[in-house]
Amino acid sequence: MFCGKCGKNIGDSKVCPYCNPQNPANEVFGQPKDEVDSPTVLLSGMDPTNPYPSDDDDVRTTLFTDTAASAPEASLGGNPDDADNPTVLLSGINPANPYQSSEEDVKTTLFNDTAATNPEASLSGNQGDDVDSPTVLLSGLRQEQAPAAPARNDYASASQQNPYGYNSPVGQPIENQAPQNNSYSYSSPAMQTPVSTPSYNSAPVTEEPKKKKSKKGLVIGIVTSILVVLIGAGVILYFTVLKDLFAYNSAIDHKDKAEYSDAIDIFEDLGDYKDSQAQITECKYLLAKQQIDDGEYEEARSTLTELGDYKDSKDQLDKCNYLDAKQMLADGKYDEAKTAFKALGDYEDSKELIKECDYGRATKLLNDKKYTEAKKIFESLNGYSDSKTKIKECDYNIAKSKISSNPSDAIDILEDLGSYEDSEKLLKQAKMNYCKKNKDSSNATTYKYLKELKEANYSGAAALYKELYTIKIINVYWNTDTSDHSTKMTKIKEGEKAVLHFEMTGYTPDTYYFKVQLKAYDASGASDEDEMGGIYTRFAYGLLGASKGTLTVEIYSADGSEKLYTATVQIV
């Protein structure tokens, strides 16, 4: 027996002492374990020049046993969808029932179908470059000498598989070796014991011609070249023609969506392409109108000014300025709004809105308590809106601010306001303040206001009235001359004229005749009564012949009911 790996004679030994002195029991003789997974089915013992050996039953049995024992489902279940699967497809088996009732039928069918379909590929030695073919590869035959057919009882059963789990229906082809004699070793994945095969006389097998190069690479190259050309042409077409067209259509799309700024940017990049320049002008016009609607007046004004006479840009500019002025008016920017409306001339109701600007400014001043400035503007409006009422409001507040500091001005304003708000109440308060500031019984205005307040029972008016309009004798002094209003004497010589000087106060300004009663008596008991009156309040009462002692003069009211004063002097 010869080793299937190194070709050396190993006699009857089951293990080659040259290749692997310590060959593990799980290796198939003449076949390394790392080649067990090869898809090639090794069925040795056949004459490569005669795929149909004399003992057909041996071959059929071997093929059936190896295949079924290793993977019965893969080897006996013909599935057309697995054509590219490296699993060996052995046809002739009913797909619906891969396990037929007669073992002999299966073996016969398996052998006949395989051989009949492709006897050269299935029973001759295919090379390693055919391992991807789904065709069953039945190799392991010597090129120079056909191996002997294996004995059926030398195969190991499925239960005797190696301990490493090599349970594949396929194996690796045995390397070509130089023939030593007519004895060949045969190995199968399902057996562990090598067997001797009978010799067959055959001519040496010629080397298979090299497989022709596949046309697939050529087709791929052609298709790739075409694609490269097409892509290059597309790129050139895009950058020369389609790029600008796509950009133009994109800009039109932005314009249709009212995205005018984006459209303008694209049209500007396009330069003179088609009507891009005209589209820029139109988009700017539409953008300005959009800005007006959005209240972006400054931006719209700039754009419309740039457009000049394009369409109705000037009218749109007036509209922009008008709406901007109205917005400034609403925002309380009255001076700026007034200037803008003046510039618009007769546009819409600009002149009327100028008055509104003044009215708003005056109202703001009124709210800021700048009543005098506000009143002047309201008066200039000549009755616009409720400016007259606003004028009264200004006066009312001015009067309130002056009641204490300048009651005369407050009284003048409040008297004009009449019944506006609580002007009547404030007027009384202002008059009382005036009287307090002018406590003079001779002041006709004070008397007038106090008289009104007293009659109206205004608080404090009666007391102040009594204080000012009760007759009093003041500046009383004695001397000897009626025309001397400065010398004051406490003693007068007997026989000289004793003159009593005094003044009267407390008469109302509407009193034109002042009158008092006088009673005089000296130490001797002599007395004299007299009545004095006139349009003046200063008096001089002279007495002659008074005896030595105290001279007394009593002054009474005009009706004599009230003593007003008692004056005395010593006669010496």
C-alpha positions as CSV (number, residue, x, y, z in Angstrom):
1,M,0.0,0.0,0.0
2,F,1.3,3.5,-0.8
3,C,0.6,6.7,1.1
4,G,-1.8,9.0,-0.7
5,K,0.1,12.0,0.5
6,C,3.8,11.3,0.1
7,G,3.5,8.3,-2.3
8,K,5.8,6.1,-0.3
9,N,5.1,2.4,0.3
10,I,3.7,1.9,3.8
11,G,2.8,-1.8,3.4
12,D,-0.3,-2.8,5.4
13,S,0.0,0.0,7.9
14,K,-3.0,2.3,8.4
15,V,-0.7,5.2,9.3
16,C,2.1,6.7,7.2
17,P,5.2,6.8,9.3
18,Y,6.8,9.2,6.9
19,C,4.2,12.0,6.7
20,N,3.0,11.9,10.3
21,P,4.4,9.4,12.7
22,Q,1.9,10.6,15.2
23,N,-1.0,10.8,12.9
24,P,-4.1,11.2,15.1
25,A,-6.8,8.7,14.6
26,N,-9.3,11.2,13.5
27,E,-7.4,12.0,10.2
28,V,-8.5,10.2,7.1
29,F,-5.6,8.3,5.7
30,G,-3.9,10.3,2.9
31,Q,-6.1,13.4,3.5
32,P,-5.3,16.1,6.0
33,K,-8.1,17.2,8.2
34,D,-7.9,20.8,7.1
35,E,-9.0,19.7,3.6
36,V,-12.1,17.8,4.8
37,D,-14.4,20.9,4.1
38,S,-13.5,21.0,0.4
39,P,-16.5,20.7,-1.8
40,T,-14.8,18.2,-4.0
41,V,-16.2,14.7,-3.6
42,L,-13.3,12.2,-3.6
43,L,-14.3,8.9,-5.0
44,S,-11.1,7.1,-5.8
45,G,-10.6,3.6,-7.1
46,M,-11.9,4.5,-10.6
47,D,-10.2,4.4,-13.9
48,P,-10.2,8.0,-15.2
49,T,-10.3,6.7,-18.8
50,N,-13.2,4.4,-17.9
51,P,-15.8,6.1,-15.7
52,Y,-17.9,3.0,-15.8
53,P,-15.9,0.3,-13.9
54,S,-16.9,-3.3,-14.2
55,D,-18.4,-3.3,-10.8
56,D,-21.0,-0.6,-11.1
57,D,-22.6,-1.8,-7.9
58,D,-19.4,-0.9,-6.0
59,V,-19.3,2.6,-7.3
60,R,-23.0,3.2,-6.7
61,T,-22.8,1.9,-3.2
62,T,-19.7,4.0,-2.4
63,L,-21.3,7.2,-3.8
64,F,-24.6,6.6,-2.0
65,T,-23.0,5.6,1.3
66,D,-20.5,8.6,1.5
67,T,-23.1,11.1,0.5
68,A,-26.0,9.9,2.7
69,A,-23.8,9.2,5.7
70,S,-22.3,12.7,5.7
71,A,-25.3,14.9,4.8
72,P,-28.3,13.0,3.6
73,E,-30.4,16.1,3.2
74,A,-27.9,18.0,1.1
75,S,-26.9,15.1,-1.1
76,L,-30.3,13.6,-1.7
77,G,-32.6,16.5,-1.7
78,G,-32.3,18.2,-5.0
79,N,-33.2,21.9,-4.6
80,P,-32.9,23.9,-7.9
81,D,-32.5,27.1,-5.9
82,D,-29.2,26.0,-4.5
83,A,-27.4,25.8,-7.8
84,D,-24.6,28.1,-6.7
85,N,-24.2,26.4,-3.3
86,P,-21.0,24.5,-3.0
87,T,-23.0,21.7,-1.6
88,V,-22.9,18.8,-4.0
89,L,-26.3,18.4,-5.7
90,L,-27.0,14.9,-6.7
91,S,-30.0,14.7,-9.0
92,G,-32.3,11.9,-9.6
93,I,-33.8,12.0,-6.2
94,N,-37.4,13.0,-5.6
95,P,-37.3,16.4,-3.9
96,A,-40.4,15.7,-2.0
97,N,-39.1,12.4,-0.8
98,P,-35.3,12.3,-0.7
99,Y,-35.3,9.0,1.2
100,Q,-36.7,6.6,-1.4
101,S,-38.0,3.2,-0.4
102,S,-35.4,1.2,-2.2
103,E,-31.8,1.7,-1.3
104,E,-30.8,0.0,-4.5
105,D,-33.0,2.4,-6.5
106,V,-31.4,5.4,-4.9
107,K,-27.9,4.1,-5.5
108,T,-28.6,3.3,-9.1
109,T,-30.3,6.6,-9.7
110,L,-27.5,8.5,-8.0
111,F,-24.8,6.9,-10.0
112,N,-26.5,6.9,-13.3
113,D,-27.7,10.5,-13.1
114,T,-24.3,11.7,-12.1
115,A,-22.4,9.8,-14.7
116,A,-24.9,10.5,-17.5
117,T,-25.0,14.2,-16.8
118,N,-21.4,14.9,-17.0
119,P,-19.2,11.8,-16.9
120,E,-16.0,13.7,-17.5
121,A,-16.6,16.2,-14.7
122,S,-18.1,13.8,-12.3
123,L,-15.8,10.8,-12.6
124,S,-12.6,12.3,-13.9
125,G,-10.1,14.3,-11.9
126,N,-11.1,18.0,-12.0
127,Q,-8.5,20.5,-11.0
128,G,-8.6,22.7,-8.0
129,D,-9.7,25.7,-10.0
130,D,-13.1,24.0,-10.6
131,V,-14.0,23.9,-6.9
132,D,-16.6,26.6,-7.3
133,S,-18.6,24.7,-9.9
134,P,-21.8,23.1,-8.7
135,T,-21.0,20.0,-10.8
136,V,-20.0,17.0,-8.7
137,L,-16.3,16.6,-8.7
138,L,-15.2,13.0,-8.4
139,S,-11.5,13.1,-8.4
140,G,-8.7,11.2,-6.6
141,L,-7.7,9.2,-9.7
142,R,-4.1,8.8,-10.8
143,Q,-3.3,10.3,-14.2
144,E,-0.9,7.5,-15.1
145,Q,-2.7,4.5,-13.6
146,A,-6.3,3.8,-12.7
147,P,-6.9,2.8,-9.1
148,A,-8.4,-0.4,-8.0
149,A,-12.1,-0.4,-7.1
150,P,-12.6,-0.3,-3.4
151,A,-14.3,-3.1,-1.6
152,R,-17.7,-2.2,-0.3
153,N,-17.2,-3.6,3.2
154,D,-14.0,-1.5,3.6
155,Y,-16.1,1.8,4.1
156,A,-16.7,3.1,7.5
157,S,-20.3,3.7,8.6
158,A,-21.6,7.2,9.5
159,S,-21.3,6.2,13.1
160,Q,-17.6,5.8,12.8
161,Q,-16.8,9.4,12.0
162,N,-13.7,11.0,13.4
163,P,-13.8,12.7,16.8
164,Y,-13.1,16.2,15.3
165,G,-16.6,16.2,13.8
166,Y,-15.7,16.0,10.1
167,N,-19.2,15.5,8.9
168,S,-19.0,17.0,5.4
169,P,-20.3,15.3,2.3
170,V,-17.3,16.6,0.4
171,G,-13.5,16.3,0.7
172,Q,-10.3,17.6,-0.8
173,P,-8.6,16.0,-3.8
174,I,-5.6,13.9,-3.1
175,E,-2.4,15.6,-4.3
176,N,-1.0,14.2,-7.5
177,Q,1.8,11.8,-6.8
178,A,4.2,9.8,-8.8
179,P,2.9,6.2,-9.2
180,Q,4.8,3.6,-7.3
181,N,2.7,0.6,-8.5
182,N,-0.8,-0.2,-9.4
183,S,-2.0,0.1,-5.8
184,Y,-3.7,3.4,-4.8
185,S,-5.0,4.5,-1.5
186,Y,-8.6,5.9,-1.3
187,S,-10.0,8.0,1.4
188,S,-13.5,9.3,2.1
189,P,-14.7,11.7,4.7
190,A,-16.9,9.0,6.1
191,M,-14.2,6.4,6.6
192,Q,-11.2,6.2,8.8
193,T,-9.5,3.0,7.4
194,P,-7.6,3.1,4.1
195,V,-8.3,0.3,1.7
196,S,-6.5,-1.3,-1.2
197,T,-8.1,-1.0,-4.6
198,P,-7.8,-3.3,-7.5
199,S,-5.6,-2.2,-10.4
200,Y,-6.9,-1.1,-13.8
201,N,-4.8,-0.8,-16.9
202,S,-5.2,2.7,-18.4
203,A,-3.2,5.2,-20.4
204,P,-1.9,8.3,-18.6
205,V,-4.4,11.1,-18.3
206,T,-3.4,14.2,-20.1
207,E,-3.4,17.5,-18.1
208,E,-6.6,19.4,-18.3
209,P,-6.3,22.6,-20.4
210,K,-6.4,25.8,-18.4
211,K,-9.7,27.4,-18.0
212,K,-10.4,30.1,-20.4
213,K,-10.6,33.6,-19.0
214,S,-14.2,34.7,-18.2
215,K,-15.8,37.2,-20.4
216,K,-17.3,38.8,-17.2
217,G,-14.3,41.0,-16.6
218,L,-14.4,42.3,-20.2
219,V,-18.1,43.1,-19.9
220,I,-17.5,44.9,-16.6
221,G,-14.7,46.9,-18.1
222,I,-16.9,48.0,-21.1
223,V,-19.8,48.9,-18.9
224,T,-17.5,50.9,-16.5
225,S,-16.0,52.8,-19.4
226,I,-19.4,53.7,-20.7
227,L,-20.5,54.8,-17.3
228,V,-17.3,57.0,-16.9
229,V,-18.0,58.6,-20.3
230,L,-21.6,59.2,-19.5
231,I,-20.8,60.7,-16.1
232,G,-18.1,62.9,-17.6
233,A,-20.5,64.0,-20.3
234,G,-23.1,64.6,-17.6
235,V,-20.7,66.7,-15.6
236,I,-19.7,68.7,-18.6
237,L,-23.4,69.2,-19.6
238,Y,-24.2,70.2,-16.0
239,F,-21.5,72.8,-15.7
240,T,-22.0,74.2,-19.2
241,V,-25.8,74.1,-19.6
242,L,-27.8,72.5,-16.8
243,K,-26.2,74.3,-13.9
244,D,-27.5,77.7,-14.9
245,L,-30.8,76.3,-15.9
246,F,-31.3,74.5,-12.6
247,A,-30.2,77.7,-10.8
248,Y,-32.6,79.8,-12.8
249,N,-35.5,77.5,-12.2
250,S,-34.6,77.4,-8.5
251,A,-34.7,81.2,-8.4
252,I,-38.1,81.3,-10.1
253,D,-39.3,78.8,-7.6
254,H,-38.1,81.1,-4.7
255,K,-39.9,84.0,-6.4
256,D,-43.1,82.1,-6.7
257,K,-42.9,81.3,-3.0
258,A,-42.4,85.0,-2.2
259,E,-38.8,84.2,-1.1
260,Y,-37.5,87.3,-3.0
261,S,-34.2,87.7,-1.2
262,D,-33.1,84.2,-2.0
263,A,-34.3,84.6,-5.6
264,I,-32.3,87.9,-6.0
265,D,-29.1,86.2,-4.7
266,I,-29.4,83.4,-7.3
267,F,-30.4,85.8,-10.1
268,E,-27.4,87.9,-9.3
269,D,-25.1,84.9,-9.5
270,L,-26.5,84.0,-12.9
271,G,-25.4,87.4,-14.3
272,D,-26.9,87.9,-17.8
273,Y,-28.4,84.4,-18.1
274,K,-31.8,84.7,-19.8
275,D,-33.7,87.5,-18.1
276,S,-32.0,87.3,-14.8
277,Q,-31.4,91.1,-14.6
278,A,-35.0,91.8,-15.3
279,Q,-36.0,89.2,-12.7
280,I,-33.7,91.0,-10.1
281,T,-35.6,94.3,-10.7
282,E,-39.0,92.6,-10.4
283,C,-38.0,90.7,-7.3
284,K,-36.7,93.9,-5.7
285,Y,-40.0,95.6,-6.5
286,L,-42.0,92.7,-5.0
287,L,-39.6,92.5,-2.0
288,A,-40.2,96.2,-1.3
289,K,-44.0,95.7,-1.4
290,Q,-43.6,92.8,1.0
291,Q,-41.4,94.9,3.3
292,I,-44.1,97.6,3.4
293,D,-46.7,95.0,4.3
294,D,-44.3,93.7,7.0
295,G,-43.7,97.2,8.4
296,E,-40.0,97.2,7.3
297,Y,-40.3,100.8,6.0
298,E,-36.7,101.7,6.1
299,E,-35.6,98.7,4.0
300,A,-38.6,99.2,1.6
301,R,-37.7,102.9,1.3
302,S,-34.1,102.1,0.3
303,T,-35.2,99.5,-2.3
304,L,-37.9,101.7,-3.8
305,T,-35.5,104.7,-4.1
306,E,-33.1,102.4,-5.9
307,L,-35.9,101.3,-8.3
308,G,-36.6,104.8,-9.4
309,D,-39.4,104.9,-12.0
310,Y,-39.9,101.1,-12.2
311,K,-43.6,100.5,-12.4
312,D,-45.4,102.4,-9.6
313,S,-42.3,102.5,-7.3
314,K,-42.8,106.2,-6.6
315,D,-46.4,105.6,-5.5
316,Q,-45.2,102.7,-3.4
317,L,-42.5,105.0,-1.9
318,D,-45.2,107.6,-0.9
319,K,-47.2,104.7,0.6
320,C,-44.2,103.6,2.5
321,N,-43.5,107.0,3.9
322,Y,-47.1,107.6,4.7
323,L,-47.4,104.3,6.6
324,D,-44.1,104.9,8.3
325,A,-45.3,108.3,9.5
326,K,-48.5,106.8,10.8
327,Q,-46.4,104.2,12.7
328,M,-44.3,106.9,14.2
329,L,-47.5,108.8,15.2
330,A,-48.8,105.6,16.9
331,D,-45.4,105.2,18.6
332,G,-45.6,108.7,20.1
333,K,-42.9,110.1,17.9
334,Y,-45.0,113.2,17.1
335,D,-42.3,115.5,15.9
336,E,-40.8,113.0,13.5
337,A,-44.3,112.0,12.3
338,K,-45.2,115.6,11.7
339,T,-42.1,116.2,9.6
340,A,-42.9,113.1,7.5
341,F,-46.5,114.2,6.9
342,K,-45.4,117.7,5.9
343,A,-43.1,116.1,3.3
344,L,-46.0,114.1,1.9
345,G,-48.0,117.3,1.1
346,D,-51.5,116.4,-0.1
347,Y,-51.0,112.6,0.0
348,E,-54.0,111.0,1.5
349,D,-55.0,112.8,4.8
350,S,-51.4,113.9,5.6
351,K,-52.5,117.5,6.4
352,E,-55.1,116.3,8.8
353,L,-52.7,114.0,10.4
354,I,-50.3,116.9,11.0
355,K,-52.9,118.2,13.4
356,E,-53.1,114.7,15.0
357,C,-49.4,114.9,15.6
358,D,-49.8,118.3,17.4
359,Y,-52.8,116.9,19.3
360,G,-50.7,113.9,20.4
361,R,-47.8,115.9,21.4
362,A,-50.0,118.3,23.4
363,T,-51.7,115.3,25.1
364,K,-48.3,113.9,26.0
365,L,-47.3,117.3,27.6
366,L,-50.6,117.3,29.5
367,N,-49.8,113.9,30.8
368,D,-46.4,115.0,31.8
369,K,-48.0,117.9,33.8
370,K,-46.5,120.5,31.5
371,Y,-49.9,122.2,31.4
372,T,-48.9,125.6,30.1
373,E,-47.0,124.2,27.0
374,A,-49.8,121.7,26.3
375,K,-52.4,124.5,26.5
376,K,-50.6,126.6,23.9
377,I,-50.6,123.6,21.4
378,F,-54.2,122.8,22.0
379,E,-55.2,126.4,21.4
380,S,-53.3,126.4,18.1
381,L,-55.5,123.4,16.9
382,N,-58.5,125.7,16.6
383,G,-61.0,123.2,17.9
384,Y,-59.5,120.1,16.4
385,S,-60.9,117.0,18.0
386,D,-61.6,117.7,21.7
387,S,-58.8,120.2,22.0
388,K,-61.2,122.7,23.6
389,T,-61.9,120.3,26.4
390,K,-58.2,119.6,26.7
391,I,-57.7,123.3,27.1
392,K,-60.1,123.3,30.0
393,E,-58.2,120.4,31.5
394,C,-55.0,122.3,31.2
395,D,-56.5,125.4,32.9
396,Y,-58.0,123.3,35.6
397,N,-54.7,121.8,36.4
398,I,-52.9,125.1,36.2
399,A,-55.4,126.6,38.6
400,K,-54.9,123.8,41.0
401,S,-51.2,124.3,41.0
402,K,-51.6,128.0,41.8
403,I,-54.3,128.0,44.5
404,S,-51.8,128.3,47.3
405,S,-48.9,130.1,45.6
406,N,-50.9,132.6,43.5
407,P,-54.5,132.5,44.4
408,S,-55.3,135.6,42.3
409,D,-54.4,133.8,39.1
410,A,-56.1,130.6,40.2
411,I,-59.3,132.6,40.9
412,D,-59.2,134.1,37.4
413,I,-58.8,130.7,35.8
414,L,-61.4,128.9,37.9
415,E,-64.0,131.6,37.4
416,D,-63.7,131.0,33.6
417,L,-64.0,127.2,34.1
418,G,-67.3,127.6,35.7
419,S,-68.7,124.2,36.7
420,Y,-65.9,122.2,35.0
421,E,-65.0,119.3,37.3
422,D,-64.8,120.7,40.9
423,S,-63.8,124.2,39.8
424,E,-66.4,125.9,41.9
425,K,-65.1,124.3,45.1
426,L,-61.5,125.2,44.1
427,L,-62.6,128.7,43.5
428,K,-63.8,129.2,47.1
429,Q,-60.6,127.8,48.3
430,A,-58.6,130.2,46.2
431,K,-60.7,133.2,47.4
432,M,-60.2,132.2,51.0
433,N,-56.5,132.0,50.5
434,Y,-56.5,135.4,48.9
435,C,-58.3,136.9,51.9
436,K,-55.8,135.4,54.3
437,K,-53.0,136.8,52.2
438,N,-54.6,140.2,52.1
439,K,-56.0,140.9,55.7
440,D,-56.8,144.5,55.1
441,S,-60.3,145.9,55.8
442,S,-59.7,148.6,53.3
443,N,-59.0,146.0,50.5
444,A,-62.2,146.0,48.5
445,T,-61.4,142.6,47.0
446,T,-60.8,141.0,50.4
447,Y,-64.1,142.4,51.6
448,K,-65.9,141.1,48.5
449,Y,-64.5,137.6,48.8
450,L,-65.2,137.4,52.5
451,K,-68.7,138.6,52.1
452,E,-69.4,135.9,49.5
453,L,-67.7,133.2,51.6
454,K,-69.6,134.3,54.7
455,E,-72.9,134.1,52.9
456,A,-71.9,130.7,51.6
457,N,-70.9,129.6,55.1
458,Y,-67.5,128.7,53.9
459,S,-65.4,127.5,56.7
460,G,-63.5,130.3,58.5
461,A,-65.1,133.1,56.5
462,A,-67.3,134.5,59.3
463,A,-64.5,134.6,61.8
464,L,-62.2,136.4,59.4
465,Y,-64.9,138.7,58.4
466,K,-65.5,139.7,62.0
467,E,-61.8,140.2,62.5
468,L,-61.5,142.5,59.6
469,Y,-64.8,144.4,59.7
470,T,-65.3,145.3,63.4
471,I,-64.7,149.0,64.2
472,K,-61.7,149.6,66.4
473,I,-60.0,152.7,67.8
474,I,-56.3,152.8,67.1
475,N,-53.4,155.1,67.4
476,V,-54.8,157.1,70.3
477,Y,-52.6,159.9,71.8
478,W,-52.9,163.5,73.3
479,N,-51.3,166.8,72.6
480,T,-52.4,170.4,72.3
481,D,-52.5,170.9,68.5
482,T,-55.1,169.2,66.2
483,S,-52.7,169.3,63.3
484,D,-49.9,167.7,65.2
485,H,-50.0,164.0,64.4
486,S,-46.7,163.0,66.0
487,T,-46.4,164.6,69.5
488,K,-47.7,162.5,72.2
489,M,-48.3,164.1,75.7
490,T,-49.3,162.5,78.9
491,K,-49.8,165.9,80.8
492,I,-51.4,169.1,79.7
493,K,-51.3,172.5,81.6
494,E,-54.5,173.7,82.9
495,G,-56.0,176.3,80.6
496,E,-54.4,174.8,77.5
497,K,-56.5,173.1,74.9
498,A,-56.4,169.3,75.3
499,V,-56.6,167.5,71.9
500,L,-57.3,163.7,71.6
501,H,-56.1,162.1,68.4
502,F,-57.3,158.7,67.2
503,E,-58.1,156.6,64.2
504,M,-60.9,154.3,63.4
505,T,-60.8,150.9,61.6
506,G,-63.2,148.1,60.9
507,Y,-65.4,149.8,58.6
508,T,-66.2,148.0,55.3
509,P,-64.8,149.5,52.1
510,D,-68.2,150.4,51.0
511,T,-68.7,152.7,54.1
512,Y,-68.2,156.3,53.1
513,Y,-69.1,158.0,56.4
514,F,-67.5,157.1,59.7
515,K,-69.3,158.1,63.0
516,V,-68.6,157.8,66.7
517,Q,-69.9,159.1,69.9
518,L,-67.7,160.9,72.5
519,K,-68.2,161.4,76.3
520,A,-65.7,163.6,78.2
521,Y,-65.5,164.6,81.9
522,D,-62.8,166.1,84.1
523,A,-61.9,165.8,87.8
524,S,-64.5,168.4,88.8
525,G,-67.3,166.3,87.4
526,A,-67.9,168.5,84.4
527,S,-68.9,166.4,81.3
528,D,-69.4,166.8,77.6
529,E,-70.9,164.6,74.9
530,D,-70.3,165.0,71.2
531,E,-70.7,163.0,67.9
532,M,-68.1,163.0,65.2
533,G,-68.2,161.6,61.7
534,G,-66.8,162.0,58.2
535,I,-65.2,160.3,55.3
536,Y,-61.9,160.0,57.0
537,T,-60.9,157.6,59.7
538,R,-58.6,160.0,61.6
539,F,-60.0,162.3,64.2
540,A,-58.8,165.1,66.6
541,Y,-61.1,166.0,69.5
542,G,-60.2,169.2,71.5
543,L,-61.4,170.3,74.9
544,L,-60.9,173.6,76.7
545,G,-61.2,174.6,80.4
546,A,-60.7,171.3,81.8
547,S,-59.9,171.3,85.6
548,K,-56.8,170.0,87.1
549,G,-57.0,166.3,87.4
550,T,-57.8,163.5,85.0
551,L,-59.5,164.2,81.8
552,T,-61.4,161.2,80.4
553,V,-62.9,160.7,76.9
554,E,-64.9,157.6,76.0
555,I,-65.6,156.6,72.4
556,Y,-68.7,154.7,71.4
557,S,-70.0,153.1,68.3
558,A,-72.2,155.1,66.0
559,D,-75.3,153.9,67.7
560,G,-73.8,154.2,71.1
561,S,-74.3,150.6,71.9
562,E,-70.7,149.6,72.2
563,K,-67.8,151.3,73.9
564,L,-64.9,151.2,71.6
565,Y,-62.1,153.0,73.6
566,T,-61.4,155.0,76.7
567,A,-58.6,157.7,76.7
568,T,-57.2,159.7,79.6
569,V,-54.7,162.6,80.2
570,Q,-53.6,164.6,83.3
571,I,-54.4,168.3,83.5
572,V,-51.8,170.0,85.6
